[in-house]
Amino acid sequence: MSEQDPGTRPGDDRPDRPDRDGPRDRGERRDRGGRADRGGPADRGNRADRPRRDDRSGSGWSGGGQRPDRAAPGGGRGTGGGHGGGPRRDRDGGPGAGPRRDRDGGPGAGPRRDRDGGPGAGARREGGPGGGSRREPDSGPRRDSGSGAGPRRDSGSAPRRDSAPRRDRDSGSAPRRDPRRDRTAGGRRERTAGPRNAGPPRGRTGSGRPPAGDPARQAAYDLLTAVRERDAYANLALPGILRRHGLRDRDAALATELGYGTLRAQGLLDAIIDECTDRPLAKIEHALLDALRLGAYQLLRTRVPSHAAVSTCVDLVRGEHGAQSAGFVNAVLRRIGEHDEPTWLDRLAPDPAQDPVGAAALRHAHPRWIAQAFADALGDTGDELTAALAADDARPRVHLLARPGEISAEELALATGGEEAPWSPYGVHLEPGSGEIGELDAVAEGLAVVQDEGSQLVAAALARAELVGEDTGRWLDLCAGPGGKAALLGGLVAALGGTLDAVESAERRADLVRKATAELPVTVHVADGRESGLPDGTFDRVLVDAPCTGLGALRRRPEARWRRRPEDTAALTRLQRELLVAALRLVRPGGVVGYVTCSPHVSETVGVVGRIVGREGRPGPAGPVEQLDARTVLPDGMPGLGDGPSVQLWPHRHGTDAMFLALLRRPAG
């Protein structure tokens, strides 16, 4: 199924439609602010299991170990808490919380280097954005940058406990170290190193500072979090996120582009990020990886200036996870920004001469198995495969359905500022980023709904298919949720004075069908399509919009390509065959069944139909079945329909989702 509306295959608990599961709440968590789309403390690991800041050395995430051919990103220790405002809170108390113990010991401790860089912090190199690596605590005695010598007072104005002067440029003397505090011979204090290649720090490691207001990028970041943490569908989660941030018009369009684009290109972005960090992606904190993907997408696939792409993502991380994590993100993004996307692809993609499918898959951000499925359906591993993947990787136009009997496509185009669809007589196209579609008057009033043109074409084709005998006006949608095609069929059959029965197993999705078909002659049944309880042999036309992998609608479901697995097809093809057999049992002799998937995978399309139709002299499990030429019921002049009798639509050929249609007729008599 290839609906674009907010009910696009949301969660479905029916056993016969595993691909329509809605946002699966796998332990939905609440964070400290009560928002479900934020990473909570569990995502950042158990702080008690990690070395304390005092015990870490180097950057805190590389452990000093680097690959010979590339430096560990981030260099240095990060910025500490130097971005925080207000009085400084010492380790042993709040502002001015009495005498302060030096890091190295009590009275008489050795030269002290301030971590946060308050007033009089002396010469210091900042890590993080725009900085290099900070001097290590043991690099030498501290020289005060202030003009006066003598005892140093912290921001809380409390005197040091030992009141001993530091070494400075006036006295040249230094206090004696307490040998009991030294951990190694020779008077040098031992530093406890963190675990080697420990990766970026987890949790807050400094006071940080709140990010500068950037609600569009924050909304995109929240979308990535919702998809990762709650397995949310991006098209269902995004509208609520936009409303929460109060985004409209250009800001909403920017958030949508950044969120959808980052999800769509995730595999490509991960390959480049992996090349720019010295540890596996699986060991990078999830929230930081989301920020890296968001920043990498802006650097490589948008015209956002590099400094803005980096700084905004660094600010997002600093506000949530502290300055040290922000320094890690800054370093990795700066390395990514050293090359553009074509240069990275030349370095990382397989040789097209040796592996054309793998090269095309990486260049157009698809898992290799999906690229191979497209190649099998197209019968091509060259230019057409590249064109199909490129079209699938582009941001699609919005397609509207002008509901029959309510408004014409011409009227809808005038009302919305869109264009009439090239093939569907009910379709209108809007440019991407056209604003909140639900706020269009025609949509708000129920005159139009969001539906891909390919979905319109296959449903209308069933209505035009030639029957043997009279059309009595009794039609059936056997897999009706969420109701887009049922609304179109219901409007068409109503014009004939007929009725439509719609079967949906999940009560929640059945409610969506009822809403979509309100005031139409549609009866909704909550039942499994394989055992609907409806009388056999009574329907003139039956639509089986079968659950499938959804590979044909990946351009509208940006996260789906990275969730699906090759092994998903086995259970789905069995279910598809069972539903098609049930439909052929319910259709009357001489009636027609339309078998539809929004997937070009051959095992879900011609493979399923071939098993049901059988061969001459060896009919399939539904008995004798005649397959009609579906090309004859599609618009005249429509190119690229193949040799028949089934039809496979493609984004690069027809501008639609990759819908498959086969028409089967039960023999009369």
C-alpha positions in Angstrom: 0.0 0.0 0.0 1.3 3.4 -0.8 -0.8 6.0 0.9 0.8 9.3 1.9 -1.7 10.4 4.4 -1.0 10.3 8.2 -2.6 6.9 8.3 0.0 5.4 6.0 0.3 1.9 7.4 0.3 2.9 11.0 0.6 0.3 13.6 -1.5 -2.7 12.9 -1.9 -5.6 15.2 -3.5 -8.0 12.7 -1.5 -11.1 12.1 -1.9 -11.0 8.4 -0.3 -7.6 7.9 3.0 -7.6 9.6 4.3 -4.7 7.5 1.6 -2.4 8.7 2.6 -2.3 12.3 2.3 1.2 13.7 4.8 3.0 15.8 6.0 0.1 17.8 6.6 1.3 21.3 9.5 -0.8 22.4 9.7 0.5 25.9 8.8 4.0 25.2 10.7 6.1 27.7 10.1 9.4 29.4 13.0 11.7 29.7 13.6 14.2 32.5 11.4 16.7 30.7 8.5 14.3 30.1 9.0 14.2 26.3 8.9 10.8 24.7 11.1 11.7 21.8 14.1 12.6 23.8 17.0 10.3 24.8 16.7 9.6 28.5 19.4 8.7 30.9 19.2 5.1 29.8 20.6 6.0 26.4 23.6 7.6 27.9 24.7 4.6 30.0 25.2 4.1 33.7 27.4 6.9 34.9 28.6 4.9 37.8 30.2 2.4 35.4 32.4 5.0 33.8 35.6 6.6 35.0 35.2 10.0 36.6 36.4 13.0 34.8 39.2 13.3 37.3 40.4 9.9 36.3 40.4 10.3 32.5 43.3 11.2 30.4 43.5 12.6 26.9 40.3 13.2 25.1 38.1 10.9 27.2 36.9 9.0 24.1 40.1 7.9 22.2 42.2 6.7 25.2 45.2 7.9 23.3 45.0 5.0 20.8 44.8 6.1 17.2 45.0 4.4 13.9 48.3 5.0 12.1 46.6 6.5 9.1 44.3 8.9 10.8 44.2 10.9 13.9 41.5 10.4 16.5 38.9 13.2 16.1 38.5 15.7 18.9 42.2 15.8 19.9 42.7 17.1 23.5 40.3 17.0 26.4 37.4 19.2 25.2 36.3 22.4 26.8 35.3 21.4 30.2 32.6 23.5 31.7 34.0 26.9 30.6 30.8 27.8 28.8 28.6 28.0 31.8 27.5 31.3 33.2 27.2 32.5 36.8 29.4 31.8 39.8 31.5 28.7 39.6 30.5 25.6 41.6 33.6 24.0 43.0 33.9 20.3 43.4 33.4 20.4 47.2 30.5 22.7 47.3 28.5 25.5 45.7 29.5 29.0 45.0 31.7 30.2 47.8 31.3 26.9 49.6 34.2 27.4 51.9 37.8 26.4 51.5 38.5 24.5 48.4 40.6 21.4 48.1 43.0 21.4 45.3 42.7 18.5 42.8 46.1 17.0 43.7 45.6 17.0 47.5 45.1 19.1 50.5 47.3 21.8 52.0 50.6 22.1 50.2 49.4 20.5 47.1 51.3 21.1 43.9 50.7 23.6 41.2 47.0 23.6 40.3 45.5 24.0 36.8 41.9 25.2 36.7 39.6 23.0 34.7 36.9 25.5 33.9 38.9 28.5 33.0 37.4 31.0 35.4 38.9 34.5 36.0 42.6 34.2 36.3 42.7 30.8 34.7 45.9 31.5 33.0 47.0 30.6 29.5 44.8 27.8 28.2 43.9 26.2 24.9 40.2 25.5 24.4 39.0 22.2 22.8 35.7 21.9 21.1 34.5 24.2 18.4 37.2 26.3 16.9 39.8 25.2 19.4 42.8 22.9 19.6 43.7 20.5 22.4 43.9 21.7 26.0 47.1 21.5 28.0 47.2 18.5 30.3 47.1 19.0 34.1 50.7 17.7 34.5 52.3 19.9 31.8 53.9 22.3 34.2 53.4 24.8 36.9 50.6 27.3 36.5 51.5 30.9 35.8 48.8 33.4 36.9 47.8 35.8 34.2 46.7 38.4 36.6 48.9 41.4 37.5 49.3 40.6 41.2 51.0 37.8 43.0 50.1 36.1 46.2 47.3 33.8 47.2 44.7 33.1 44.6 41.0 33.3 45.5 38.3 31.3 43.6 35.1 32.9 42.3 33.4 32.3 45.6 35.9 34.6 47.3 36.8 31.9 49.9 40.5 31.7 50.8 42.5 28.6 50.0 42.8 26.2 52.9 46.6 26.3 53.0 46.8 30.0 52.1 50.1 29.1 50.4 51.2 31.2 47.5 51.4 29.6 44.1 54.5 29.8 42.0 54.3 33.1 40.1 56.4 35.4 38.2 57.2 37.5 41.3 58.3 35.0 43.9 59.5 32.2 41.7 58.8 29.8 44.6 56.5 26.9 44.8 54.8 25.1 47.8 56.1 21.7 48.8 54.1 18.7 47.6 52.7 16.3 50.2 54.6 13.1 49.5 51.7 11.1 51.0 49.6 12.3 48.0 52.0 11.0 45.4 51.1 7.6 43.9 54.3 6.9 42.2 58.0 7.1 43.0 59.8 10.2 41.8 57.3 12.7 43.1 55.1 12.5 40.0 51.4 11.8 40.6 50.0 8.9 38.6 47.1 9.6 36.3 44.5 6.9 35.8 43.8 6.6 32.1 40.3 5.8 30.8 39.6 2.7 28.8 41.3 2.6 25.5 39.1 3.7 22.6 36.4 4.4 25.1 34.6 6.6 22.5 32.9 9.9 23.1 32.0 10.7 26.7 28.6 9.8 28.0 26.3 12.1 29.9 27.1 15.6 31.0 30.7 16.3 31.6 30.6 20.0 32.1 28.1 22.7 32.9 27.6 23.2 29.1 25.4 26.0 27.8 22.0 26.0 26.3 21.9 26.0 22.5 21.1 29.1 20.6 17.5 29.1 19.5 17.2 27.0 16.4 13.8 25.3 16.5 14.0 23.9 13.0 17.1 21.9 13.6 15.9 20.9 17.1 12.7 19.6 15.5 14.8 17.5 12.9 16.9 16.2 15.8 13.8 15.3 17.8 12.5 13.4 14.7 15.7 11.3 14.5 15.3 10.6 18.3 11.7 9.5 17.9 12.5 7.2 15.0 15.4 5.6 16.8 13.9 5.3 20.3 10.3 4.5 19.6 10.5 3.0 16.1 8.2 5.8 15.1 7.2 6.4 11.5 8.6 9.7 10.4 5.5 10.8 8.6 3.4 10.2 11.6 5.8 11.7 14.2 6.8 14.8 12.3 3.5 16.8 12.4 3.3 16.7 16.2 7.0 17.7 16.5 6.4 20.7 14.2 3.4 21.8 16.2 5.3 21.4 19.5 8.1 23.7 18.2 5.6 26.1 16.6 7.1 25.7 13.1 5.3 26.8 10.0 6.1 27.6 6.4 9.8 27.9 5.7 10.9 26.7 9.1 8.7 23.7 8.9 10.0 23.0 5.4 13.6 23.2 6.6 12.9 20.8 9.5 11.2 18.4 7.2 14.0 18.4 4.7 16.7 18.0 7.3 14.8 15.2 9.2 13.6 13.2 6.2 16.8 13.8 4.3 19.0 12.5 7.1 16.8 9.4 7.6 16.8 8.7 3.9 20.6 9.0 3.6 21.5 7.2 6.8 23.5 4.4 5.4 25.6 6.7 3.3 26.2 9.1 6.1 27.2 6.3 8.4 29.8 5.1 6.0 31.4 8.5 5.9 31.1 9.1 9.7 32.8 5.7 10.2 35.7 6.9 8.1 36.1 9.9 10.3 36.2 8.4 13.7 38.5 5.9 15.3 35.9 3.6 16.8 32.9 1.6 15.6 29.6 3.4 15.1 27.9 0.9 17.4 30.0 2.3 20.3 29.2 5.9 19.8 26.4 7.2 22.0 23.2 7.1 20.0 22.3 10.8 20.6 25.7 11.9 19.4 25.4 9.7 16.3 22.1 11.4 15.5 23.7 14.8 15.7 26.6 13.6 13.5 24.2 12.3 10.9 22.2 15.6 10.9 25.4 17.6 10.6 26.8 15.4 7.9 23.6 15.6 5.8 23.8 19.4 5.9 27.4 19.4 5.0 27.1 17.0 2.1 23.6 17.4 0.7 22.4 20.9 1.3 23.6 24.4 0.7 23.8 25.2 4.3 27.1 27.0 5.0 29.7 24.6 6.6 30.2 26.7 9.7 26.4 26.8 10.3 26.0 23.1 9.7 28.7 22.3 12.3 28.0 25.0 14.9 24.3 24.3 15.1 24.8 20.6 15.7 27.5 21.2 18.2 25.2 23.5 20.1 22.5 20.8 20.1 24.9 18.4 21.7 26.4 20.9 24.1 23.0 21.8 25.5 22.0 18.2 26.1 25.3 16.3 26.7 27.9 18.9 27.8 31.0 20.5 26.3 33.2 17.4 26.0 30.7 15.6 23.8 30.2 18.8 21.8 34.0 18.8 21.1 33.8 15.2 19.8 30.9 16.1 17.4 32.7 19.3 16.3 35.9 17.4 15.4 34.2 14.7 13.4 32.0 17.1 11.5 35.0 19.2 10.6 36.7 16.2 9.2 33.6 15.3 7.2 33.5 18.8 5.8 37.0 18.5 4.4 35.5 16.7 1.3 32.2 17.0 -0.6 29.9 14.0 -1.3 31.4 13.0 -4.7 34.9 12.9 -3.2 33.8 10.7 -0.3 31.9 8.4 -2.7 35.0 8.1 -4.9 36.9 7.0 -1.8 34.3 4.6 -0.4 32.1 3.2 -3.1 32.9 -0.1 -4.9 34.3 0.0 -8.4 31.2 0.1 -10.7 33.0 -2.2 -13.1 33.4 -4.9 -10.5 30.2 -4.3 -8.4 27.7 -2.1 -10.3 24.8 -2.8 -7.8 26.9 -2.1 -4.7 28.3 1.1 -6.2 24.8 2.3 -7.1 23.4 1.3 -3.7 26.0 3.4 -1.8 25.9 6.4 -4.1 22.1 6.6 -3.7 21.8 5.6 -0.1 20.1 2.2 -0.4 20.9 -1.1 1.3 22.5 -3.3 -1.2 19.8 -6.0 -1.0 17.2 -3.4 -2.0 19.3 -2.2 -4.9 19.6 -5.8 -6.0 15.8 -6.3 -5.8 15.3 -3.2 -8.0 17.8 -4.6 -10.5 16.0 -7.9 -10.6 12.7 -6.2 -11.3 14.1 -3.9 -13.9 16.4 -6.5 -15.5 19.1 -3.9 -15.5 22.2 -3.1 -13.4 23.3 0.0 -15.4 21.7 3.3 -16.2 18.1 2.4 -15.4 19.0 1.0 -12.0 20.9 4.2 -11.3 17.9 6.3 -12.4 15.5 4.2 -10.3 17.6 4.6 -7.1 18.2 8.3 -7.7 14.4 8.9 -8.1 13.8 6.9 -5.0 16.4 9.0 -3.1 14.9 12.3 -4.1 12.3 14.3 -2.1 9.0 13.5 -3.7 6.1 15.8 -4.7 2.9 15.6 -2.6 0.0 13.9 -4.5 -3.6 14.7 -3.7 -6.7 12.7 -4.6 -9.7 14.8 -5.7 -12.5 12.6 -4.3 -15.0 11.6 -7.0 -18.3 13.3 -6.7 -16.8 16.0 -4.4 -14.4 18.0 -6.5 -12.6 17.7 -9.8 -8.9 17.6 -10.3 -9.1 20.9 -12.2 -10.9 22.6 -9.3 -8.6 21.1 -6.7 -5.5 22.3 -8.6 -6.9 25.8 -8.8 -7.8 25.8 -5.1 -4.4 24.5 -3.9 -2.1 26.1 -6.5 -1.0 22.7 -7.6 -0.8 21.0 -11.0 -3.2 18.3 -12.4 -1.5 14.9 -12.4 -0.3 13.6 -15.8 -2.0 10.2 -15.6 -4.6 10.0 -12.9 -7.9 11.8 -13.7 -8.3 12.4 -10.0 -4.7 13.5 -9.1 -3.1 16.9 -8.2 0.6 17.4 -7.5 2.1 19.9 -5.1 5.7 20.9 -4.8 7.7 19.6 -1.8 7.6 22.0 1.2 4.1 23.3 0.3 3.3 23.8 4.0 0.9 21.9 6.3 -1.2 19.9 3.8 -3.9 19.3 6.4 -4.5 23.0 6.6 -5.5 23.3 2.9 -9.2 24.1 2.7 -10.0 21.3 0.3 -8.3 18.7 2.6 -9.7 20.1 5.8 -13.2 20.0 4.3 -12.8 16.4 3.2 -12.9 17.2 -0.5 -9.4 15.8 -1.1 -7.0 13.4 0.6 -3.3 12.8 0.3 -2.7 9.8 -1.9 0.1 8.8 -4.3 -0.9 8.9 -8.0 0.2 5.3 -8.4 -2.4 4.2 -5.7 -5.1 6.1 -7.6 -4.1 4.5 -10.9 -4.3 0.9 -9.7 -7.6 1.4 -7.8 -9.2 3.1 -10.8 -7.8 0.3 -13.1 -9.8 -2.3 -11.1 -12.9 -0.2 -11.6 -12.3 -0.2 -15.3 -11.4 -3.9 -15.7 -13.7 -5.9 -18.1 -16.1 -8.3 -16.4 -18.0 -11.2 -17.8 -21.6 -10.4 -17.1 -23.2 -7.4 -15.6 -21.6 -5.3 -12.9 -24.1 -5.6 -10.0 -22.3 -2.9 -8.1 -21.1 -5.0 -5.2 -17.4 -4.4 -4.7 -14.9 -5.4 -1.9 -11.7 -4.0 -0.5 -10.2 -7.0 1.3 -7.3 -5.1 3.0 -8.8 -1.7 3.5 -6.8 0.1 6.2 -6.2 3.0 6.4 -8.9 3.8 3.9 -7.3 5.7 1.0 -8.2 3.3 -1.8 -11.5 2.5 -0.1 -12.4 6.2 -0.3 -11.7 6.2 -4.1 -13.5 2.9 -4.8 -16.4 4.0 -2.6 -16.8 7.2 -4.6 -16.7 5.4 -7.9 -19.1 2.7 -6.9 -21.5 5.2 -5.4 -21.8 6.9 -8.8 -23.0 3.5 -10.1 -25.5 3.1 -7.3 -23.5 0.3 -5.8 -21.9 -0.5 -2.5 -18.4 -1.3 -1.1 -17.5 -3.7 1.7 -14.2 -3.0 3.4 -12.4 -5.5 5.5 -9.8 -4.5 8.2 -8.6 -6.7 11.1 -7.5 -3.9 13.5 -10.3 -1.9 15.2 -8.1 1.2 15.3 -7.4 1.0 11.6 -11.1 0.1 10.9 -11.9 3.5 12.5 -9.7 5.2 10.0 -11.5 3.5 7.2 -14.8 4.6 8.6 -13.6 8.2 8.8 -12.2 8.1 5.2 -15.4 6.7 3.8 -18.0 8.7 5.8 -21.1 9.4 3.8 -20.2 6.8 1.2 -22.0 3.5 0.7 -19.3 1.6 2.5 -19.7 -1.1 5.1 -16.6 -1.8 7.3 -16.0 -5.3 8.7 -13.4 -6.0 11.4 -12.1 -9.4 10.3 -9.0 -11.2 9.0 -9.1 -10.9 5.2 -8.2 -14.6 4.9 -11.3 -15.6 6.9 -13.7 -12.6 6.5 -16.9 -14.5 6.9 -18.4 -12.8 3.8 -20.3 -15.0 1.3 -18.2 -16.7 -1.4 -18.8 -15.9 -5.0 -20.8 -12.7 -4.6 -18.5 -9.7 -5.5 -18.0 -8.2 -8.9 -14.6 -6.6 -8.1 -12.2 -7.4 -5.3 -9.1 -5.3 -4.4 -6.3 -7.1 -2.6 -3.9 -4.3 -1.5 -1.6 -6.8 0.1 0.7 -6.1 3.0 4.3 -6.0 1.6 7.8 -4.8 2.2 6.9 -1.4 1.0 10.0 -1.1 -1.1 8.1 0.9 -3.7 7.2 3.7 -1.3 10.7 4.2 0.3 10.9 7.8 -1.0 7.8 8.6 1.2 9.0 6.6 4.2 12.6 7.7 4.6 13.4 5.4 7.6 11.9 2.2 6.1 14.8 1.2 3.9 17.1 0.8 6.9 14.5 -1.2 8.9 13.5 -3.8 6.4 15.5 -7.0 6.1 15.8 -9.5 3.2 14.3 -12.2 5.4 11.0 -10.2 5.7 9.8 -11.4 2.3 9.3 -15.0 3.2 6.5 -14.5 5.7 4.9 -11.8 3.5 4.8 -13.8 0.3 3.0 -16.6 2.1 0.4 -14.1 3.5 0.0 -12.5 0.1 -0.8 -15.9 -1.5 -3.3 -16.7 1.1 -5.1 -13.3 0.7 -5.2 -13.7 -3.1 -6.7 -17.2 -2.8 -9.3 -15.8 -0.4 -10.2 -13.0 -2.8 -10.6 -15.4 -5.7 -13.0 -17.4 -3.6 -15.1 -14.3 -2.8 -15.3 -12.9 -6.3 -18.1 -14.2 -8.5 -17.5 -16.2 -11.7 -16.6 -13.6 -14.3 -15.6 -11.1 -11.7 -12.1 -9.6 -11.4 -9.6 -9.4 -8.6 -7.0 -6.7 -8.5 -3.7 -7.8 -6.8 -1.7 -4.7 -5.7 1.6 -4.2 -3.8 3.7 -1.1 -3.2 6.8 -3.2 -3.8 8.7 -4.1 -7.0 10.3 -7.2 -5.3 9.7 -10.0 -7.8 9.0 -12.5 -5.1 6.1 -10.3 -3.9 4.8 -9.5 -7.4 5.1 -11.8 -10.4 6.3 -14.6 -8.0 3.0 -14.6 -6.0 0.8 -14.2 -9.1 2.6 -17.0 -10.9 2.0 -19.4 -8.0 -1.7 -18.6 -8.0 -2.3 -18.6 -11.7 -0.3 -21.8 -12.2 0.5 -23.2 -15.6 -1.5 -24.6 -18.4 -3.0 -27.9 -17.3 -1.7 -27.3 -13.7 -3.9 -24.6 -12.1 -2.9 -23.0 -8.9 -4.4 -23.4 -5.4 -7.5 -21.2 -6.3 -8.3 -23.3 -9.4 -8.5 -22.1 -12.9 -7.7 -18.3 -13.2 -7.4 -16.0 -16.2 -4.9 -13.2 -16.1 -5.9 -10.0 -17.9 -3.6 -7.5 -19.5 -3.5 -4.7 -17.0 -1.9 -2.3 -19.5 -5.3 -1.9 -21.3 -7.0 -0.3 -18.2 -4.3 2.3 -17.6 -4.2 5.7 -19.3 -3.4 5.7 -23.1 0.1 6.8 -23.9 1.5 5.9 -20.5 5.1 4.9 -21.2 7.3 2.1 -19.7 4.5 -0.4 -18.9 6.6 -3.4 -20.0 5.4 -6.5 -21.9 2.4 -7.3 -19.7 0.2 -8.8 -18.6 1.0 -7.3 -15.2 2.2 -3.7 -14.7 5.0 -2.3 -12.6 5.1 1.4 -12.1 8.3 3.3 -11.2 9.2 6.7 -9.8 11.8 7.4 -12.5 9.4 6.3 -15.3 6.0 7.5 -14.1 6.6 9.8 -11.2 4.6 7.5 -8.9 5.5 5.1 -6.2 6.6 1.7 -7.5 3.2 0.1 -7.5 2.5 -3.4 -9.0 -0.8 -4.4 -10.5 -2.1 -7.8 -11.7 -5.7 -8.4 -12.7 -7.1 -11.9 -12.4 -10.6 -13.0 -13.5 -12.4 -16.1 -12.3 -13.7 -18.0 -15.3 -17.5 -17.8 -15.9 -19.2 -21.2 -15.8 
